Amino acid sequence: MGHEIERVALERGHSIVSTIDIDNPEEFSSDNFRSADIVIEFTRPDTALENYRKCFAADLPVVSGTTGWLDHLEEIKSACKNGQTFFYASNYSLGVNIFFAINKKLAEMMNDYPMYNVRMKEVHHIQKLDAPSGTAITLAEDIIERLDRKKSWVKENQKTPEELGIASERIGQVPGFHEVTYESEVDTITISHDAKSRSGLALGAVLAAEFTVGKKGFYGMSDLLGF
C-alpha cells in the first residue's frame, strides 16, 4: 500500500518528503518528517497507535488506513478534541463505501423479515494480520445497529441466533473480498464487493489527505464523500 499511495500521490502532483518503515524509525525526529503537511499511515495493528502519537507530537495531521487498533479509538478522538487532526477509514475504496451504504439499507429492510439469518465472509491476502478485517467489522456493526435480532458479531460461525458470524480467509494476494448473505428456507440474498487491486484504496487515501489538510478534528469517509 505504501508504494501504491506514493505512486498516486506523485501522479496528483504531491511531494513525498519522508518515508518511514520498520528499518528507519529515527525518521520520526527528522526535519523532513516535521516539514510534512500531512501523514498517511498504513502499517500494522501493533505499531499504529505509537505512530499516531509520534505524529501528534510533531503536530502533524494523520490519515490512517490501519485496522485492528480500535480498542484505542477514544484516545485518538480525545486528542482530536485537543487540537489534533485524524482521518480514519477501515476501507478507502469508493466502491466499498458505496457497498457500506447498500449494506445499511438492506439491513434496514431485512429487519422486518426474521425468517432470514445473516452471515458474512471476507477474504484477504496472507500478509493481512487482523481478522476479521476492519471492513468486515464495519459491515457487521452497521448490520447489528439496524437488525434487532443481532446483538454482536463473532469470528467464524455463530453459536447463538443473536450472533453474526464472520468467516475470514487469508489466501495468496487477494486485495479484498467481502460478502453479506441473508438466507431463509426458501431463498438466499447476497451482496458482495470484490476489489481487483489496491489502486482504489490508495486513491481514496490520497483524496482523504487532500481533504484533511488545513482542518482540525476527527473525520471519516462520510465527511469526504457526503454519504
Accessible surface in RSA format (square Angstrom, percent):
REM  Atomic radii and reference values for relative SASA: ProtOr
REM  Chains: A
REM  Algorithm: Lee & Richards
REM  Probe-radius: 1.40
REM  Slices: 20
REM RES _ NUM      All-atoms   Total-Side   Main-Chain    Non-polar    All polar
REM                ABS   REL    ABS   REL    ABS   REL    ABS   REL    ABS   REL
RES MET A   1    50.08  25.9  24.49  16.2  25.58  60.9  24.49  20.8  25.58  33.9
RES GLY A   2    50.00  61.7   0.00   N/A  50.00  61.7  36.80 101.0  13.20  29.6
RES HIS A   3   163.04  89.1 155.91 108.4   7.13  18.2 112.71 116.2  50.33  58.6
RES GLU A   4    41.21  23.7  39.39  29.8   1.82   4.3   8.18  15.8  33.03  27.0
RES ILE A   5    13.36   7.6  13.36  10.0   0.00   0.0  13.36   9.6   0.00   0.0
RES GLU A   6    62.54  35.9  61.84  46.8   0.70   1.7  12.28  23.7  50.27  41.0
RES ARG A   7    99.55  41.8  93.94  47.9   5.61  13.4  65.04  88.9  34.51  20.9
RES VAL A   8     9.85   6.5   9.85   8.9   0.00   0.0   9.85   8.6   0.00   0.0
RES ALA A   9     5.45   5.0   5.45   8.4   0.00   0.0   5.45   7.7   0.00   0.0
RES LEU A  10    94.39  52.6  77.86  55.7  16.53  41.5  78.29  55.0  16.10  43.3
RES GLU A  11   123.22  70.7  82.73  62.6  40.49  96.4  44.46  86.0  78.76  64.3
RES ARG A  12   109.26  45.9  78.81  40.2  30.45  72.5  24.63  33.7  84.63  51.3
RES GLY A  13    67.93  83.8   0.00   N/A  67.93  83.8  35.25  96.7  32.67  73.2
RES HIS A  14    72.77  39.8  62.84  43.7   9.93  25.4  45.96  47.4  26.81  31.2
RES SER A  15    93.65  79.1  67.78  90.5  25.87  59.6  31.60  67.3  62.06  86.9
RES ILE A  16    68.82  39.2  38.41  28.6  30.41  73.3  40.32  29.0  28.50  77.3
RES VAL A  17    65.30  43.0  46.90  42.5  18.40  44.3  53.71  46.7  11.59  31.4
RES SER A  18    29.49  24.9   3.20   4.3  26.29  60.6   8.82  18.8  20.67  29.0
RES THR A  19    90.09  64.1  74.27  75.3  15.82  37.7  67.61  90.8  22.48  34.0
RES ILE A  20    46.45  26.4  20.65  15.4  25.80  62.2  20.65  14.9  25.80  70.0
RES ASP A  21    85.20  59.7  70.91  70.6  14.29  33.8  40.47  95.3  44.72  44.6
RES ILE A  22   157.29  89.5 129.58  96.5  27.70  66.8 139.57 100.5  17.72  48.1
RES ASP A  23   122.16  85.6  92.40  92.0  29.76  70.4  33.44  78.7  88.72  88.5
RES ASN A  24    38.89  26.8  38.89  37.6   0.00   0.0  18.67  44.9  20.22  19.5
RES PRO A  25    68.84  50.2  64.10  58.4   4.74  17.2  64.28  53.1   4.56  28.3
RES GLU A  26   122.02  70.1 106.62  80.7  15.40  36.7  75.15 145.4  46.87  38.3
RES GLU A  27    34.88  20.0  34.11  25.8   0.77   1.8   3.25   6.3  31.63  25.8
RES PHE A  28    27.15  13.6  23.61  14.6   3.54   9.2  23.61  14.3   3.54  10.1
RES SER A  29    87.36  73.8  67.95  90.7  19.41  44.7  33.17  70.6  54.19  75.9
RES SER A  30    29.45  24.9  19.76  26.4   9.69  22.3  29.37  62.5   0.09   0.1
RES ASP A  31   124.76  87.4 114.97 114.4   9.79  23.1  37.91  89.2  86.85  86.6
RES ASN A  32    86.41  59.6  84.71  81.9   1.70   4.1   2.37   5.7  84.05  81.2
RES PHE A  33     6.15   3.1   6.15   3.8   0.00   0.0   6.15   3.7   0.00   0.0
RES ARG A  34   125.92  52.9 106.24  54.2  19.68  46.9  37.25  50.9  88.67  53.7
RES SER A  35    74.13  62.6  41.28  55.1  32.85  75.7  47.35 100.8  26.78  37.5
RES ALA A  36    19.00  17.5   8.93  13.8  10.06  22.9  10.96  15.4   8.03  21.3
RES ASP A  37   109.26  76.5  93.28  92.8  15.98  37.8  15.16  35.7  94.10  93.8
RES ILE A  38    30.46  17.3  15.88  11.8  14.58  35.2  15.88  11.4  14.58  39.6
RES VAL A  39    22.98  15.1  19.75  17.9   3.23   7.8  22.98  20.0   0.00   0.0
RES ILE A  40    50.39  28.7  22.39  16.7  28.00  67.5  22.39  16.1  28.00  76.0
RES GLU A  41     8.98   5.2   6.79   5.1   2.20   5.2   8.98  17.4   0.00   0.0
RES PHE A  42    51.43  25.7  23.24  14.4  28.19  73.4  24.39  14.8  27.04  77.4
RES THR A  43    65.96  46.9  33.40  33.9  32.57  77.6  40.95  55.0  25.01  37.8
RES ARG A  44   115.98  48.7 115.69  59.0   0.29   0.7  41.67  56.9  74.31  45.0
RES PRO A  45    37.65  27.4  27.29  24.9  10.36  37.7  27.55  22.7  10.10  62.7
RES ASP A  46   106.33  74.5  66.41  66.1  39.92  94.4  49.78 117.2  56.55  56.4
RES THR A  47    56.24  40.0  53.85  54.6   2.39   5.7  53.96  72.5   2.28   3.4
RES ALA A  48     0.00   0.0   0.00   0.0   0.00   0.0   0.00   0.0   0.00   0.0
RES LEU A  49    20.14  11.2  19.51  14.0   0.64   1.6  19.51  13.7   0.64   1.7
RES GLU A  50    79.66  45.7  77.85  58.9   1.81   4.3  38.69  74.8  40.97  33.4
RES ASN A  51    19.85  13.7  19.85  19.2   0.00   0.0   1.03   2.5  18.83  18.2
RES TYR A  52     0.01   0.0   0.01   0.0   0.00   0.0   0.01   0.0   0.00   0.0
RES ARG A  53   100.80  42.3  93.73  47.8   7.07  16.8  38.43  52.5  62.38  37.8
RES LYS A  54    73.97  36.1  67.51  41.4   6.46  15.4  40.36  36.3  33.61  35.8
RES CYS A  55     0.75   0.6   0.75   0.8   0.00   0.0   0.00   0.0   0.75   0.8
RES PHE A  56    22.88  11.4  17.05  10.6   5.83  15.2  17.56  10.6   5.32  15.2
RES ALA A  57    85.45  78.6  45.49  70.2  39.97  90.9  59.19  83.4  26.27  69.6
RES ALA A  58    14.87  13.7   0.92   1.4  13.94  31.7   2.63   3.7  12.24  32.4
RES ASP A  59    93.65  65.6  79.20  78.8  14.45  34.2  29.49  69.4  64.16  64.0
RES LEU A  60     9.48   5.3   9.20   6.6   0.28   0.7   9.48   6.7   0.00   0.0
RES PRO A  61    22.92  16.7  21.44  19.5   1.49   5.4  22.03  18.2   0.90   5.6
RES VAL A  62     0.00   0.0   0.00   0.0   0.00   0.0   0.00   0.0   0.00   0.0
RES VAL A  63     0.00   0.0   0.00   0.0   0.00   0.0   0.00   0.0   0.00   0.0
RES SER A  64     0.00   0.0   0.00   0.0   0.00   0.0   0.00   0.0   0.00   0.0
RES GLY A  65    12.56  15.5   0.00   N/A  12.56  15.5   0.69   1.9  11.87  26.6
RES THR A  66     6.64   4.7   1.61   1.6   5.03  12.0   6.64   8.9   0.00   0.0
RES THR A  67     9.13   6.5   5.95   6.0   3.17   7.6   4.10   5.5   5.03   7.6
RES GLY A  68    49.36  60.9   0.00   N/A  49.36  60.9  19.79  54.3  29.57  66.2
RES TRP A  69     6.53   2.6   1.29   0.6   5.24  12.3   6.53   3.5   0.00   0.0
RES LEU A  70    68.94  38.4  54.49  39.0  14.45  36.3  55.00  38.6  13.94  37.5
RES ASP A  71   146.48 102.6 108.97 108.5  37.51  88.7  32.54  76.6 113.95 113.6
RES HIS A  72    84.94  46.4  81.36  56.6   3.58   9.2  48.34  49.8  36.60  42.6
RES LEU A  73    37.15  20.7  36.87  26.4   0.28   0.7  36.87  25.9   0.28   0.8
RES GLU A  74   121.16  69.6 118.76  89.9   2.40   5.7  68.56 132.6  52.60  42.9
RES GLU A  75    70.17  40.3  59.06  44.7  11.11  26.4  42.99  83.2  27.17  22.2
RES ILE A  76     1.56   0.9   1.56   1.2   0.00   0.0   1.56   1.1   0.00   0.0
RES LYS A  77    69.28  33.8  68.20  41.8   1.08   2.6  22.90  20.6  46.38  49.4
RES SER A  78    55.12  46.6  53.53  71.4   1.59   3.7  24.40  52.0  30.72  43.0
RES ALA A  79    24.30  22.3  16.78  25.9   7.52  17.1  23.68  33.4   0.62   1.6
RES CYS A  80    11.24   8.5   2.71   3.0   8.53  20.0   3.02   7.7   8.22   8.9
RES LYS A  81   175.98  85.9 136.25  83.6  39.73  94.6  89.22  80.3  86.75  92.4
RES ASN A  82   118.61  81.8  86.38  83.5  32.23  77.6  31.83  76.6  86.78  83.9
RES GLY A  83    34.44  42.5   0.00   N/A  34.44  42.5  29.36  80.6   5.08  11.4
RES GLN A  84    35.12  19.6  34.42  25.2   0.70   1.7   5.84  12.4  29.28  22.2
RES THR A  85     3.80   2.7   2.58   2.6   1.21   2.9   1.00   1.3   2.80   4.2
RES PHE A  86     0.00   0.0   0.00   0.0   0.00   0.0   0.00   0.0   0.00   0.0
RES PHE A  87     0.00   0.0   0.00   0.0   0.00   0.0   0.00   0.0   0.00   0.0
RES TYR A  88    25.90  12.1  19.42  11.0   6.48  16.9  19.40  14.6   6.49   8.0
RES ALA A  89     8.41   7.7   2.79   4.3   5.62  12.8   8.33  11.7   0.08   0.2
RES SER A  90    20.81  17.6   5.79   7.7  15.01  34.6   3.88   8.3  16.93  23.7
RES ASN A  91    17.32  11.9  13.65  13.2   3.68   8.9   3.26   7.9  14.06  13.6
RES TYR A  92     2.81   1.3   1.87   1.1   0.93   2.4   1.87   1.4   0.93   1.1
RES SER A  93    13.16  11.1  13.16  17.6   0.00   0.0   4.46   9.5   8.70  12.2
RES LEU A  94   101.17  56.3  96.24  68.9   4.93  12.4  96.43  67.7   4.74  12.8
RES GLY A  95    29.46  36.3   0.00   N/A  29.46  36.3  21.42  58.8   8.04  18.0
RES VAL A  96     2.88   1.9   2.88   2.6   0.00   0.0   2.88   2.5   0.00   0.0
RES ASN A  97    10.73   7.4   8.71   8.4   2.02   4.9   1.01   2.4   9.72   9.4
RES ILE A  98    78.18  44.5  77.71  57.9   0.47   1.1  78.18  56.3   0.00   0.0
RES PHE A  99     9.24   4.6   8.84   5.5   0.40   1.0   9.24   5.6   0.00   0.0
RES PHE A 100    20.08  10.0  20.08  12.4   0.00   0.0  20.08  12.2   0.00   0.0
RES ALA A 101    45.34  41.7  36.16  55.8   9.18  20.9  39.54  55.7   5.81  15.4
RES ILE A 102    86.15  49.0  82.68  61.6   3.47   8.4  85.78  61.8   0.38   1.0
RES ASN A 103     0.14   0.1   0.11   0.1   0.03   0.1   0.00   0.0   0.14   0.1
RES LYS A 104    74.48  36.3  74.48  45.7   0.00   0.0  20.05  18.1  54.43  58.0
RES LYS A 105   125.38  61.2 123.49  75.8   1.89   4.5  73.98  66.6  51.40  54.7
RES LEU A 106    22.75  12.7  21.65  15.5   1.10   2.8  22.75  16.0   0.00   0.0
RES ALA A 107     0.00   0.0   0.00   0.0   0.00   0.0   0.00   0.0   0.00   0.0
RES GLU A 108    86.56  49.7  72.44  54.8  14.12  33.6  29.17  56.4  57.40  46.9
RES MET A 109   107.09  55.5  98.15  65.0   8.93  21.3  93.33  79.3  13.76  18.2
RES MET A 110    10.24   5.3  10.24   6.8   0.00   0.0   0.61   0.5   9.64  12.8
RES ASN A 111    44.48  30.7  31.46  30.4  13.02  31.3   2.12   5.1  42.36  40.9
RES ASP A 112   108.60  76.1  84.94  84.5  23.65  55.9  22.94  54.0  85.66  85.4
RES TYR A 113   110.74  51.7 110.74  63.0   0.00   0.0  63.32  47.6  47.41  58.4
RES PRO A 114    96.34  70.2  77.21  70.4  19.13  69.5  77.53  64.0  18.81 116.9
RES MET A 115   120.29  62.3  93.87  62.1  26.42  62.9 104.08  88.5  16.21  21.5
RES TYR A 116    28.63  13.4  28.48  16.2   0.14   0.4  10.95   8.2  17.67  21.8
RES ASN A 117    62.74  43.3  58.59  56.6   4.15  10.0  30.42  73.2  32.32  31.2
RES VAL A 118     0.09   0.1   0.00   0.0   0.09   0.2   0.09   0.1   0.00   0.0
RES ARG A 119   114.10  47.9 114.09  58.2   0.01   0.0  46.83  64.0  67.27  40.8
RES MET A 120     6.24   3.2   0.26   0.2   5.98  14.2   2.32   2.0   3.92   5.2
RES LYS A 121    71.89  35.1  71.51  43.9   0.38   0.9  22.27  20.0  49.63  52.9
RES GLU A 122     0.00   0.0   0.00   0.0   0.00   0.0   0.00   0.0   0.00   0.0
RES VAL A 123    13.09   8.6  13.09  11.8   0.00   0.0  13.09  11.4   0.00   0.0
RES HIS A 124    13.54   7.4  13.54   9.4   0.00   0.0   4.10   4.2   9.44  11.0
RES HIS A 125    27.36  15.0  27.36  19.0   0.00   0.0  13.10  13.5  14.26  16.6
RES ILE A 126   103.59  58.9  83.53  62.2  20.06  48.4  83.53  60.1  20.06  54.4
RES GLN A 127   101.14  56.6  82.44  60.2  18.70  44.5  59.96 127.6  41.18  31.2
RES LYS A 128    41.61  20.3  31.79  19.5   9.82  23.4  13.30  12.0  28.31  30.2
RES LEU A 129   104.79  58.4  72.44  51.8  32.35  81.3  75.15  52.8  29.64  79.8
RES ASP A 130    24.39  17.1  16.73  16.7   7.66  18.1  18.80  44.3   5.59   5.6
RES ALA A 131    35.00  32.2  12.12  18.7  22.88  52.0  12.47  17.6  22.52  59.7
RES PRO A 132     7.93   5.8   5.71   5.2   2.22   8.1   5.71   4.7   2.22  13.8
RES SER A 133     1.15   1.0   1.15   1.5   0.00   0.0   1.15   2.4   0.00   0.0
RES GLY A 134     5.89   7.3   0.00   N/A   5.89   7.3   4.43  12.2   1.46   3.3
RES THR A 135     4.44   3.2   4.01   4.1   0.43   1.0   0.33   0.4   4.11   6.2
RES ALA A 136     0.00   0.0   0.00   0.0   0.00   0.0   0.00   0.0   0.00   0.0
RES ILE A 137    37.03  21.1  37.03  27.6   0.00   0.0  37.03  26.7   0.00   0.0
RES THR A 138    39.48  28.1  37.40  37.9   2.08   5.0  25.94  34.8  13.54  20.5
RES LEU A 139     0.00   0.0   0.00   0.0   0.00   0.0   0.00   0.0   0.00   0.0
RES ALA A 140     0.00   0.0   0.00   0.0   0.00   0.0   0.00   0.0   0.00   0.0
RES GLU A 141    92.67  53.2  88.59  67.0   4.08   9.7  27.83  53.8  64.84  52.9
RES ASP A 142    18.42  12.9  18.42  18.3   0.00   0.0   0.00   0.0  18.42  18.4
RES ILE A 143     0.00   0.0   0.00   0.0   0.00   0.0   0.00   0.0   0.00   0.0
RES ILE A 144    37.63  21.4  28.34  21.1   9.29  22.4  28.34  20.4   9.29  25.2
RES GLU A 145   133.87  76.9  98.03  74.2  35.85  85.4  43.51  84.2  90.37  73.8
RES ARG A 146    53.34  22.4  42.25  21.5  11.09  26.4  16.79  22.9  36.55  22.2
RES LEU A 147     0.37   0.2   0.00   0.0   0.37   0.9   0.13   0.1   0.24   0.6
RES ASP A 148   100.03  70.1  91.74  91.3   8.30  19.6  35.97  84.6  64.06  63.9
RES ARG A 149    53.16  22.3  41.26  21.0  11.90  28.3  49.39  67.5   3.76   2.3
RES LYS A 150     3.61   1.8   1.39   0.9   2.22   5.3   1.22   1.1   2.39   2.5
RES LYS A 151   125.67  61.3 102.79  63.1  22.88  54.5  63.47  57.1  62.20  66.3
RES SER A 152    50.86  43.0  47.64  63.6   3.22   7.4  36.95  78.7  13.91  19.5
RES TRP A 153    77.26  31.0  63.93  30.9  13.33  31.3  52.85  28.2  24.41  39.6
RES VAL A 154    30.90  20.3  27.09  24.5   3.81   9.2  30.90  26.9   0.00   0.0
RES LYS A 155   106.19  51.8  93.35  57.3  12.84  30.6  50.45  45.4  55.74  59.4
RES GLU A 156    76.15  43.7  73.78  55.8   2.37   5.6  44.96  87.0  31.19  25.5
RES ASN A 157   120.78  83.3 115.73 111.8   5.04  12.1  30.48  73.4  90.29  87.3
RES GLN A 158    58.96  33.0  40.17  29.4  18.79  44.7  20.07  42.7  38.89  29.5
RES LYS A 159   167.90  81.9 130.27  79.9  37.62  89.6 107.98  97.2  59.92  63.8
RES THR A 160    64.03  45.5  61.30  62.1   2.73   6.5  59.65  80.1   4.37   6.6
RES PRO A 161   108.98  79.4 102.69  93.6   6.28  22.8 104.60  86.4   4.37  27.2
RES GLU A 162    91.84  52.7  91.84  69.5   0.00   0.0  24.54  47.5  67.30  54.9
RES GLU A 163    31.41  18.0  31.41  23.8   0.00   0.0   4.56   8.8  26.85  21.9
RES LEU A 164     0.00   0.0   0.00   0.0   0.00   0.0   0.00   0.0   0.00   0.0
RES GLY A 165     4.96   6.1   0.00   N/A   4.96   6.1   4.31  11.8   0.65   1.5
RES ILE A 166     0.00   0.0   0.00   0.0   0.00   0.0   0.00   0.0   0.00   0.0
RES ALA A 167    33.08  30.4  32.30  49.8   0.79   1.8  32.30  45.5   0.79   2.1
RES SER A 168    20.93  17.7   2.54   3.4  18.40  42.4   2.68   5.7  18.25  25.6
RES GLU A 169    67.38  38.7  62.12  47.0   5.26  12.5  29.04  56.2  38.34  31.3
RES ARG A 170    60.87  25.6  35.56  18.1  25.32  60.3  35.22  48.1  25.66  15.6
RES ILE A 171    90.70  51.6  88.18  65.7   2.52   6.1  90.70  65.3   0.00   0.0
RES GLY A 172    37.00  45.6   0.00   N/A  37.00  45.6  31.52  86.5   5.48  12.3
RES GLN A 173   110.10  61.6  92.83  67.8  17.27  41.1  63.87 136.0  46.23  35.1
RES VAL A 174    41.44  27.3  37.36  33.8   4.07   9.8  40.83  35.5   0.61   1.7
RES PRO A 175    33.12  24.1  26.01  23.7   7.11  25.8  26.01  21.5   7.11  44.2
RES GLY A 176     4.48   5.5   0.00   N/A   4.48   5.5   4.15  11.4   0.33   0.7
RES PHE A 177    42.73  21.4  42.73  26.5   0.00   0.0  42.73  25.9   0.00   0.0
RES HIS A 178     3.05   1.7   3.05   2.1   0.00   0.0   1.71   1.8   1.34   1.6
RES GLU A 179    44.89  25.8  44.65  33.8   0.25   0.6   0.56   1.1  44.34  36.2
RES VAL A 180     0.07   0.0   0.00   0.0   0.07   0.2   0.00   0.0   0.07   0.2
RES THR A 181     5.67   4.0   5.62   5.7   0.04   0.1   1.46   2.0   4.21   6.4
RES TYR A 182     0.12   0.1   0.12   0.1   0.00   0.0   0.12   0.1   0.00   0.0
RES GLU A 183    72.24  41.5  67.22  50.9   5.02  11.9  15.19  29.4  57.04  46.6
RES SER A 184    16.65  14.1   2.29   3.1  14.36  33.1   8.19  17.4   8.46  11.9
RES GLU A 185   183.15 105.2 140.32 106.2  42.83 102.0  62.78 121.4 120.37  98.3
RES VAL A 186   132.69  87.3  97.22  88.0  35.48  85.5 104.32  90.6  28.38  77.0
RES ASP A 187    66.69  46.7  54.86  54.6  11.83  28.0  34.67  81.6  32.02  31.9
RES THR A 188    71.20  50.6  42.32  42.9  28.88  68.8  28.77  38.6  42.43  64.1
RES ILE A 189    60.99  34.7  58.57  43.6   2.43   5.8  60.95  43.9   0.05   0.1
RES THR A 190    66.62  47.4  36.73  37.2  29.90  71.2  27.64  37.1  38.98  58.9
RES ILE A 191    32.16  18.3  28.17  21.0   3.99   9.6  32.16  23.2   0.00   0.0
RES SER A 192    59.76  50.5  31.94  42.6  27.82  64.1   0.51   1.1  59.24  83.0
RES HIS A 193    36.43  19.9  32.44  22.5   3.99  10.2  23.22  23.9  13.21  15.4
RES ASP A 194    93.64  65.6  75.16  74.8  18.47  43.7  21.91  51.6  71.73  71.5
RES ALA A 195    22.69  20.9  14.31  22.1   8.37  19.0  18.69  26.3   4.00  10.6
RES LYS A 196   201.38  98.2 166.16 101.9  35.23  83.9 115.15 103.6  86.23  91.8
RES SER A 197    57.01  48.2  46.45  62.0  10.56  24.3  36.17  77.0  20.84  29.2
RES ARG A 198    70.96  29.8  67.39  34.4   3.57   8.5  21.85  29.9  49.10  29.8
RES SER A 199    43.15  36.5  41.50  55.4   1.65   3.8  25.47  54.2  17.68  24.8
RES GLY A 200    37.27  46.0   0.00   N/A  37.27  46.0  30.37  83.3   6.90  15.5
RES LEU A 201    31.05  17.3  30.89  22.1   0.15   0.4  30.89  21.7   0.15   0.4
RES ALA A 202     0.00   0.0   0.00   0.0   0.00   0.0   0.00   0.0   0.00   0.0
RES LEU A 203    73.78  41.1  73.78  52.8   0.00   0.0  73.78  51.8   0.00   0.0
RES GLY A 204     5.33   6.6   0.00   N/A   5.33   6.6   5.05  13.9   0.27   0.6
RES ALA A 205     0.00   0.0   0.00   0.0   0.00   0.0   0.00   0.0   0.00   0.0
RES VAL A 206     2.36   1.6   2.36   2.1   0.00   0.0   2.36   2.1   0.00   0.0
RES LEU A 207    57.44  32.0  55.60  39.8   1.84   4.6  55.60  39.0   1.84   4.9
RES ALA A 208     0.00   0.0   0.00   0.0   0.00   0.0   0.00   0.0   0.00   0.0
RES ALA A 209     7.30   6.7   7.18  11.1   0.12   0.3   7.30  10.3   0.00   0.0
RES GLU A 210    63.55  36.5  38.87  29.4  24.68  58.8  31.19  60.3  32.37  26.4
RES PHE A 211    48.78  24.4  38.04  23.6  10.74  28.0  47.54  28.8   1.25   3.6
RES THR A 212     0.08   0.1   0.00   0.0   0.08   0.2   0.00   0.0   0.08   0.1
RES VAL A 213    69.58  45.8  55.23  50.0  14.35  34.6  55.32  48.1  14.26  38.7
RES GLY A 214    80.75  99.6   0.00   N/A  80.75  99.6  40.96 112.4  39.79  89.1
RES LYS A 215    76.05  37.1  66.54  40.8   9.51  22.6  45.58  41.0  30.47  32.5
RES LYS A 216   133.89  65.3 115.85  71.1  18.04  43.0  88.34  79.5  45.55  48.5
RES GLY A 217    16.61  20.5   0.00   N/A  16.61  20.5  16.61  45.6   0.00   0.0
RES PHE A 218    69.88  35.0  45.24  28.0  24.65  64.1  45.24  27.4  24.65  70.5
RES TYR A 219    43.49  20.3  42.73  24.3   0.75   2.0  25.31  19.0  18.18  22.4
RES GLY A 220    14.63  18.0   0.00   N/A  14.63  18.0  12.80  35.1   1.84   4.1
RES MET A 221    14.16   7.3   9.77   6.5   4.39  10.5   9.99   8.5   4.17   5.5
RES SER A 222    69.80  59.0  57.38  76.6  12.42  28.6  34.78  74.1  35.02  49.1
RES ASP A 223    72.90  51.1  49.45  49.2  23.45  55.4  10.44  24.6  62.46  62.3
RES LEU A 224    41.01  22.8  18.51  13.2  22.49  56.5  18.51  13.0  22.49  60.5
RES LEU A 225    53.75  29.9  27.33  19.6  26.42  66.4  31.31  22.0  22.44  60.4
RES GLY A 226    65.44  80.7   0.00   N/A  65.44  80.7  32.71  89.8  32.73  73.3
RES PHE A 227   123.02  61.5  68.57  42.5  54.45 141.7 100.90  61.2  22.12  63.3
END  Absolute sums over single chains surface
CHAIN  1 A    11895.4       9340.6       2554.8       6618.3       5277.1
END  Absolute sums over all chains
TOTAL         11895.4       9340.6       2554.8       6618.3       5277.1
